[in-house]
């Protein structure tokens, strides 16, 4: 009966001249490659690429396909942006602060020390002028950028030895990404930029003394607790770090408008989903890490205070030499200051009460 009804409906549609959906009729076949800066084992981050590919393909009935590659499969993780810029691949998932050597302004669109948290980062990008500033900046590199995920505030990292005051940080070789490396350098730390897949070996061999990556869920997968038992918090340099998605601008402009809309919607879903995963998965992972020997420690107050001062100094120093950076940071800092007025009234009192209520059982 269903087959007969379906055949009759198809005949009826044909007889009145109704067209098939535009996607099916007119949409071109597009094949893109995406390279990531992370290995596949970091499934919360790499999985965002798979979500984007899934929804883009389904929404276009398989006419727009994105094939995903982990760090090292096409190019090393720290060269993902270059691969998009020169057309080796069409799109990359990579934190833009990996490329501050080209221009420190890149860091502003991932995260800044003592900057925005995850929700505020989204708010600044979508409704606070961040997107317009990013588009203006990335156009110089033939790129278009999107928010592709967020981990939420990260941990301060894994240390082979306990650090009790500011003096213990001097000479310490610390794997730390982004502009935060320049901040801690002011405090006597020796920053190291190492791709995710190489961190464990460097820590195990003693090539570095400490490392930061993300937080419990990912850190557990990378096994840092086995070689560096002291687990510090908070990651003041990663209050709301964005996993950026960058597309070759020429390739983007070649896409039909419908494909652009589908891609952007898929990336926006992945952006929200990544943060939800970390919020859901981190608590249990933290419990397992403590059971495996992790010793949770807050950073010494002397270190936090010195880092706050050094961070503000560095932003001023860079801004005095780089007008573009200053323009972006003026926007970001003004937005941050307004946001924390609200946070002080709304978010913090609620969170503080819930922490106290939980402790009372």
Order of alpha helices (4+ residues) and beta strands (2+ residues): alpha-alpha-beta-alpha-beta-alpha-beta-alpha-alpha-alpha-beta-beta-beta-alpha-beta-alpha-beta-alpha-beta-beta-alpha-alpha-beta-alpha-alpha-alpha
